[in-house]
Amino acid sequence: MGNARKAVTLIPLGGLGEIGKNMTVLEYGEDIIVIDAGVMFPEEEMLGIDLVIPDITYLKENKDRIKGIFLTHGHEDHIGAVPYVLQVLNAPIYGTRLTLGLLKGKLEEHGLASTADLREVKAGGSVRVGTLEIEFVHVNHSIADVVALAVHTPLGVVVYCSDFKLDQTPIDGRVMDLHKFAELGQEGVLLLMSDSTNAERPGYTLSERVVGRAFDDAFEEAPGRILVATFASNIHRIQQIIDAAAVYGRKIAVIGRSMVNNVGIAADLGYLQIPAGIMVDVNELEKYPPEKVVIITTGSQGEPMAALTRMAMAEHRRIDITPGDTVIISAMPIPGNEKLVGKTINHLFRQGAKVIYEAVSGVHVSGHASQEELKLLLNLCRPKYFMPVHGEYRMLVRHAELAEMVGVPRDSILLCDIGDVVEIRSNGIFKAGKVTAGRVLVDGLGVGDVGNIVLRDRRQLSQDGILIVVITIDKQTGMVMAGPDIISRGFVYMRESEKLIDEAREEAKRILSECEAQNVTEWGVLKGSVKDGLTQLLYEKTKRRPMIMPIIMEV
């Protein structure tokens, strides 16, 4: 089979039409590589769900061809699903030092650390697997050690650049490797896949250094303790908090499990420069006057169990918010979290704290490229074909418009959904069918055992409650021996609604005697009749539809 007939195939399994659970499959011939394996946080209507991961049916079916999992960076929406993926396939995992450091912590929690094959890579380096060579290109983002991938295939180079911004003055001094993108553009880029998160925002994204200046101002004015909530993965942000604390002679305590873990990992690997003696244990904070203390914490998204939220609700074991405290929320609410964040801020103000949270105060900048930077990347790479990734559908559309503005022909731009199979051949780019894709829900230890039906039941229970009808039947004759007894939860309070419950009991009795008269003994029919009859009665009386569960016992 000659190269002319071979295709480069791309299959997004997550991250398109949504923010989160990023995962892309790239294949050529017999070789498959997987780029990223992330999670998504559940939406409000996903009752009781902890995490959402991509459906990896396609990877299971092709697991013998998978040559490696390549991680761009250490954010949850790019590495969070790795432990679940490793339970079904065994492939080497490539990532930079910090990315693998953060991943190791995850794998230890799942008991997979000893068996995983982790291979460290560096920006500027490359790895060969089968017919593909994967080159790692340094980019800036809101976490350190992020890379874009340039995958050299026999048909040309595919550049995958999710999650990036162009920071001209980054905290670690390492500017995005624009030379490399220009070089790739010079040689010819077959396809560019690029970050659409901020495709709706005009202009440029501000440098992370702006936040340092805002911290400086806030630290100078704060009369008492300072608490800063930010993402535990934003190592450069944490570094700036440490730097400001050092300038103003304050001690630092770190609170929140993920924050403690990440600061530990980043410090061990040399990504955080922490002056000697500045870090203190939470329990020692009382020894220092409030104006000499900074607390770095989790909870910038108002998550119910995170440290800052518990402090705001006065439920934290060790830290109480007191008047005179300054709380800096150094993050933007992820879409969907605005209410939770607003609630936390209200509670902090109630406790007497000064809260700095608005985007205008400069205590947060985005980690994603705005329109001008997205255009710059397109101009540097000059791709033959373009596919926006990493964003909700409207963001992908806006990114496609930007590509057209800088001269990528409309028919060379592909807007895709997860599960689409995209083939690039020597004569063009096509959608060639679909594979199974979607969301798998993680609830406690169960992965995928909660589906739409269970969620539908949870929704019904949460909205209208449940009514249980218990009936005892004689095994020989099929006669009702006892009951029907009725138990209700979350529907009406039984003591106050005795009349309604009695009517339901009478209705159940009537239905059963009707069934008896017709010699119906089939359980399924009995249950169905009771359920239908009671559903109708209760809806007429209350306009509610509780879940009705008839239980039949034989004696």
C-alpha positions in Angstrom: 0.0 0.0 0.0 1.7 3.2 -1.2 1.9 6.4 0.9 -0.4 8.1 -1.6 -3.3 5.9 -0.5 -2.6 6.3 3.2 -4.4 8.9 5.3 -3.7 10.8 8.5 -6.7 10.2 10.6 -7.8 12.5 13.5 -10.6 11.6 15.9 -11.5 14.1 18.7 -12.9 12.0 21.6 -13.4 15.1 23.9 -12.9 18.8 24.2 -14.9 20.0 21.2 -18.3 21.6 21.8 -17.4 21.6 25.5 -14.7 22.8 27.9 -13.0 19.9 29.4 -12.2 16.2 28.9 -9.7 16.9 26.1 -8.7 13.8 24.2 -7.6 13.5 20.5 -6.6 10.4 18.6 -4.1 10.7 15.7 -3.4 7.7 13.5 -1.4 6.8 10.4 -1.3 3.2 9.1 -1.0 0.9 12.0 0.2 3.6 14.5 -2.1 5.4 16.9 -1.1 8.1 19.4 -3.5 9.6 21.9 -3.1 13.3 22.8 -4.2 14.2 26.3 -6.8 12.4 28.5 -8.7 14.9 30.6 -11.8 15.1 32.8 -14.7 17.5 33.0 -16.5 18.6 36.1 -20.2 17.6 36.2 -23.0 19.9 35.2 -25.6 20.8 37.8 -28.2 18.3 36.5 -25.7 15.4 36.9 -26.9 14.6 40.4 -24.2 13.0 42.6 -21.7 12.6 39.8 -18.1 13.3 40.7 -16.3 13.5 37.3 -17.0 13.1 33.6 -14.5 11.3 31.4 -14.4 10.7 27.6 -15.9 7.5 26.2 -12.9 5.4 25.2 -14.6 2.6 23.4 -12.6 3.3 20.3 -9.3 3.1 22.3 -10.4 -0.3 23.8 -11.2 -1.6 20.4 -7.8 -0.6 19.0 -5.6 -0.9 22.1 -2.9 -3.0 20.3 -2.2 -0.2 17.9 -1.7 2.5 20.5 1.9 3.5 20.6 1.7 6.2 23.3 -0.3 8.8 25.3 1.2 12.3 24.8 0.3 14.9 27.4 0.5 18.6 26.7 0.4 19.8 30.3 -0.7 19.0 33.8 -4.2 20.5 34.0 -7.1 18.2 35.1 -8.9 18.7 31.8 -5.8 17.1 30.1 -4.5 14.5 32.5 -7.4 13.7 34.9 -8.7 10.7 32.9 -5.3 9.0 32.6 -5.9 6.7 35.6 -9.2 5.5 34.0 -7.5 5.0 30.6 -4.7 3.0 32.1 -7.2 0.5 33.5 -8.1 -0.6 30.0 -4.9 -0.1 28.0 -1.2 -0.2 28.7 0.7 2.4 26.7 3.7 4.5 27.6 2.9 8.1 28.7 5.0 11.0 27.5 5.0 14.3 29.3 7.3 17.1 30.6 8.7 16.8 34.1 6.0 18.8 35.9 3.2 17.2 34.0 4.4 13.7 35.0 5.1 14.9 38.6 1.4 16.0 38.9 0.3 12.8 37.2 2.3 10.6 39.5 0.3 11.9 42.5 -2.9 10.9 40.7 -1.7 7.5 39.8 -0.6 6.8 43.4 -4.2 7.5 44.6 -5.4 4.9 42.1 -2.7 2.4 42.9 -1.3 2.6 39.4 2.0 4.4 40.1 4.2 1.2 40.1 2.9 -0.2 36.8 2.6 3.0 34.7 5.3 3.5 32.0 6.1 7.3 32.3 8.6 8.8 29.9 9.9 12.3 30.5 10.3 14.6 27.5 11.6 18.2 27.1 10.5 21.1 25.0 12.8 21.1 22.0 13.1 17.3 22.1 11.3 14.7 20.0 10.2 11.1 20.2 9.8 8.6 17.4 6.9 6.0 17.5 6.4 3.8 14.5 6.0 6.0 11.4 5.4 9.2 13.5 7.9 11.6 15.0 6.4 13.8 17.8 8.3 17.1 18.5 7.6 19.1 21.6 7.4 22.9 21.3 7.4 25.2 24.4 4.3 27.5 24.9 3.0 29.7 27.8 -0.1 28.9 29.7 -1.4 29.2 33.3 0.8 26.3 34.4 4.5 25.6 33.8 6.0 23.1 31.4 3.4 23.2 28.7 4.1 22.0 25.2 2.4 22.0 21.8 3.0 18.9 19.7 4.3 18.9 16.1 3.5 15.4 14.8 5.6 14.6 11.7 3.7 12.2 9.5 4.6 10.8 6.1 1.9 13.3 4.7 3.2 16.3 6.5 3.2 18.0 9.9 0.1 18.2 12.2 0.5 20.9 14.9 -1.6 20.4 18.0 -1.5 23.5 20.1 -4.2 23.5 22.7 -4.1 25.7 25.8 -1.6 28.4 25.1 -1.1 32.2 25.3 1.7 34.4 24.1 3.3 35.9 27.2 6.1 38.3 26.3 7.2 38.6 29.9 6.6 35.2 31.5 7.4 34.5 35.1 10.1 31.9 34.3 11.5 34.0 31.5 10.8 31.3 28.9 8.8 32.9 26.0 6.7 30.7 23.7 9.0 29.2 21.0 7.8 31.4 18.1 10.9 30.5 16.1 9.9 26.9 16.0 6.3 27.6 14.8 7.7 29.9 12.1 10.2 27.2 11.0 7.3 24.6 10.9 5.3 27.1 8.8 8.2 27.6 6.5 8.5 23.8 5.9 4.7 23.6 5.5 2.1 22.7 8.1 -0.5 20.2 6.9 -3.0 20.8 9.7 -3.2 23.2 12.7 -5.4 22.4 15.7 -5.5 25.4 18.1 -7.0 26.6 21.4 -10.4 28.3 21.0 -11.2 29.1 24.6 -10.8 32.9 24.2 -11.6 33.1 20.5 -14.5 35.5 21.4 -12.1 37.9 23.1 -10.5 40.7 21.0 -6.9 41.9 21.5 -4.2 40.2 23.5 -4.3 38.3 26.8 -2.4 40.2 29.5 0.9 38.8 30.8 1.0 36.8 34.0 3.3 39.5 35.4 0.4 41.9 35.6 -0.9 39.8 38.5 2.3 40.2 40.3 1.8 44.0 40.3 -1.8 43.6 41.5 -0.6 41.3 44.3 2.0 44.0 45.2 -0.6 46.7 45.6 -3.0 44.4 47.6 -0.2 43.3 49.9 0.9 46.8 50.5 -2.6 47.9 51.6 -3.7 44.9 53.5 -3.9 45.7 57.3 -4.2 42.1 58.5 -4.0 38.6 57.2 -4.1 37.9 53.5 -5.7 34.8 52.0 -5.2 34.1 48.4 -7.4 31.5 46.6 -6.2 30.3 43.2 -5.9 27.1 41.1 -3.5 24.6 42.7 -1.9 24.0 39.3 -1.0 27.6 38.6 2.6 27.4 39.7 3.6 30.7 38.3 0.7 32.4 40.2 1.8 30.7 43.4 5.4 31.9 42.8 4.2 35.5 42.6 2.3 35.1 45.9 5.5 33.8 47.5 7.5 36.6 46.0 5.1 39.3 47.3 5.0 37.6 50.7 8.8 37.7 50.8 8.9 41.4 49.9 6.4 42.3 52.7 8.0 40.0 55.3 5.0 37.7 55.6 5.0 34.0 56.5 3.1 31.6 54.2 0.8 28.6 55.1 -0.7 26.4 52.4 -4.2 24.9 52.9 -6.3 22.5 50.8 -5.3 19.0 49.7 -4.5 19.7 46.1 -2.7 22.9 46.9 -0.5 21.2 49.5 0.3 18.4 47.0 1.0 20.6 44.0 3.2 23.0 46.0 5.2 20.1 47.3 5.6 18.5 43.9 6.6 21.8 42.2 9.0 22.7 45.0 10.7 19.2 44.8 11.0 19.5 41.0 12.5 23.0 41.2 9.5 24.8 39.6 8.9 26.9 42.8 11.6 29.0 44.4 10.7 29.3 48.1 13.0 31.4 50.3 14.2 29.5 53.4 12.0 29.8 56.5 9.1 31.5 54.8 6.8 28.5 54.9 5.1 27.6 58.2 2.7 24.9 59.3 -1.0 25.9 59.6 -0.9 25.1 63.3 1.9 27.6 63.9 0.0 30.6 62.5 -1.1 31.8 65.9 2.5 32.6 66.7 2.6 35.4 64.1 0.7 38.7 64.1 -2.0 38.8 61.4 -0.1 41.4 59.3 2.8 38.9 59.0 0.7 36.0 57.5 -0.4 34.9 54.0 -2.5 31.8 53.5 -2.6 30.2 50.0 -5.7 28.1 49.6 -8.0 26.2 47.2 -11.6 27.1 46.5 -11.4 29.8 43.9 -14.3 28.1 42.2 -16.6 28.1 45.2 -16.4 24.2 45.3 -18.5 23.1 48.3 -15.8 21.1 50.0 -12.8 23.3 49.2 -10.9 25.2 52.0 -12.0 28.7 51.2 -15.7 27.8 50.9 -15.6 26.1 54.3 -13.9 29.2 55.8 -16.5 31.4 54.3 -19.2 29.3 55.9 -17.3 29.3 59.2 -17.0 25.5 59.0 -13.2 25.2 58.7 -11.4 23.4 61.5 -8.4 25.7 61.7 -9.1 29.1 60.1 -11.9 31.5 60.9 -12.4 34.6 58.7 -12.2 37.7 60.9 -12.7 41.5 60.2 -9.5 42.9 58.9 -8.7 39.9 56.6 -8.1 40.5 53.0 -9.2 37.6 50.7 -7.9 37.7 47.1 -9.7 35.4 44.6 -7.2 35.0 41.9 -9.2 33.1 39.3 -12.2 33.6 37.0 -15.2 31.5 37.6 -15.3 28.6 35.2 -18.6 28.9 33.1 -21.3 27.4 35.3 -19.6 28.1 38.6 -20.5 31.8 38.9 -23.3 31.2 41.4 -21.1 29.2 43.7 -18.3 31.8 43.6 -20.8 34.6 44.2 -22.1 32.8 47.2 -18.6 32.3 48.7 -17.8 36.0 48.1 -21.1 37.1 49.9 -20.3 34.9 52.9 -16.7 36.3 53.1 -18.1 39.8 53.1 -20.6 38.8 55.8 -17.6 37.6 58.0 -16.1 41.1 57.7 -13.3 40.4 55.2 -12.3 42.6 52.3 -12.6 40.6 49.1 -10.7 41.4 45.9 -12.2 39.4 43.1 -13.1 41.5 40.1 -11.3 40.9 36.8 -10.6 44.6 36.7 -8.5 44.5 39.8 -5.8 42.6 37.8 -5.5 39.7 40.3 -6.2 37.2 37.6 -5.3 36.9 33.9 -6.4 34.2 31.5 -4.1 31.4 30.4 -5.6 31.3 26.9 -4.8 33.3 23.8 -7.1 36.1 22.6 -7.9 36.8 19.0 -4.7 38.6 18.0 -2.5 35.8 19.4 -4.6 33.2 17.7 -4.2 35.1 14.4 -0.4 35.3 15.0 -0.2 31.5 15.5 -2.2 31.0 12.3 0.1 33.4 10.4 3.3 31.7 11.7 2.1 28.2 10.9 0.3 29.0 7.6 -1.5 25.7 7.7 -3.0 24.0 4.7 -6.0 22.9 6.8 -7.3 24.2 10.1 -9.4 22.7 12.8 -10.3 24.7 15.9 -10.3 22.6 19.1 -10.7 23.2 22.9 -13.9 25.1 23.2 -17.7 25.2 23.1 -19.2 25.3 19.7 -19.6 29.0 19.5 -15.9 29.4 20.3 -14.9 27.0 17.5 -17.0 29.0 15.1 -15.4 32.3 16.1 -11.9 30.7 15.8 -12.8 29.5 12.3 -13.8 33.0 11.3 -10.4 34.3 12.5 -8.7 31.7 10.4 -10.6 32.9 7.4 -9.6 36.5 8.1 -5.9 35.6 7.9 -6.4 33.8 4.6 -7.1 30.1 5.3 -9.7 29.2 2.6 -13.2 28.4 4.0 -13.2 24.9 2.6 -9.9 24.1 4.3 -11.4 24.8 7.7 -13.1 22.0 9.5 -15.6 22.4 12.4 -15.9 19.1 14.2 -17.8 17.4 17.0 -16.5 14.7 19.2 -16.5 11.3 17.5 -16.0 12.7 14.0 -13.4 10.8 12.0 -11.3 13.3 10.0 -9.1 11.9 7.2 -6.4 13.9 5.4 -5.3 12.4 2.1 -3.1 13.8 -0.6 -6.3 15.1 -2.4 -7.9 16.9 0.6 -9.5 16.7 4.0 -12.7 14.9 4.7 -15.1 13.7 7.4 -15.2 10.0 7.1 -17.9 8.8 9.5 -18.1 8.7 13.3 -16.9 6.5 16.2 -18.5 6.0 19.6 -17.8 9.1 21.7 -19.5 10.9 24.5 -19.3 11.1 28.3 -18.7 8.4 30.9 -19.8 9.4 34.4 -17.7 8.6 37.4 -19.6 8.3 40.7 -17.6 7.2 43.7 -15.8 4.0 42.6 -18.2 3.3 39.8 -17.1 4.2 36.3 -19.8 4.2 33.7 -22.3 2.3 35.9 -24.5 5.5 36.2 -26.1 6.3 32.9 -29.0 8.4 31.6 -31.6 6.1 33.2 -30.1 6.3 36.7 -29.7 10.1 36.3 -33.3 10.4 35.1 -34.4 8.4 38.3 -32.3 10.7 40.5 -33.8 13.7 38.9 -37.4 12.4 39.5 -36.5 11.5 43.1 -35.0 14.9 43.7 -38.1 16.7 42.2 -41.1 14.7 43.3 -39.9 12.0 45.8 -40.9 8.4 46.0 -43.9 6.4 47.2 -43.5 2.7 48.1 -46.5 0.4 48.1 -46.0 -2.9 50.0 -48.4 -5.8 49.4 -48.3 -9.4 50.8 -49.9 -12.1 48.7 -50.7 -15.7 49.5 -48.5 -17.9 47.3 -51.2 -20.6 46.8 -54.4 -18.5 46.1 -53.0 -15.2 44.9 -55.2 -13.5 47.5 -54.0 -10.3 49.2 -53.0 -11.2 52.8 -51.8 -7.9 54.1 -51.5 -4.3 52.9 -51.3 -2.4 50.8 -49.0 -0.4 53.1 -47.6 2.9 51.9 -44.3 4.6 52.7 -43.3 7.9 51.2 -40.1 9.9 51.2 -39.7 13.4 49.7 -43.3 13.4 48.4 -45.6 14.5 51.2 -45.1 14.4 55.0 -47.3 11.4 55.8 -48.7 12.6 59.1 -49.9 15.8 57.6 -51.3 14.2 54.5 -53.1 11.2 56.0 -56.2 11.8 53.8 -54.1 11.6 50.6 -52.2 8.5 51.7 -55.5 6.8 52.7 -57.0 7.6 49.3 -53.9 6.1 47.7 -54.2 3.0 49.9 -57.9 2.6 48.9 -57.1 3.1 45.2 -54.3 0.4 45.5 -56.8 -2.0 47.2 -59.4 -1.4 44.5 -56.9 -2.1 41.7 -55.8 -5.3 43.4 -59.3 -6.6 43.9 -60.1 -5.8 40.3 -57.0 -7.9 39.3 -58.2 -10.7 41.6 -61.6 -10.7 40.0 -59.9 -11.1 36.6 -57.6 -13.9 38.0 -54.5 -11.8 37.2 -51.6 -13.3 39.2 -48.7 -12.2 37.0 -46.5 -9.9 39.2 -45.5 -7.6 36.4 -49.1 -6.9 35.6 -50.1 -6.4 39.2 -47.2 -3.9 39.7 -47.9 -2.1 36.5 -51.6 -1.7 37.3 -50.9 -0.3 40.8 -48.2 2.0 39.5 -50.4 3.4 36.7 -53.5 3.8 38.9 -51.6 5.6 41.7 -49.6 7.8 39.2 -52.9 9.1 37.8 -54.6 9.6 41.2 -51.6 11.4 42.7 -51.1 13.6 39.7 -54.8 14.7 39.8 -54.6 15.4 43.5 -51.1 17.1 43.7 -49.9 17.7 40.2 -46.7 15.8 41.2 -45.3 12.6 39.8 -43.4 10.8 42.5 -41.6 7.6 41.7 -44.0 4.8 42.6 -42.5 1.4 43.6 -44.9 -1.4 44.2 -43.2 -4.3 46.2 -45.0 -7.7 46.3 -44.1 -10.3 48.9 -45.3 -13.9 48.8 -46.0 -16.0 51.9 
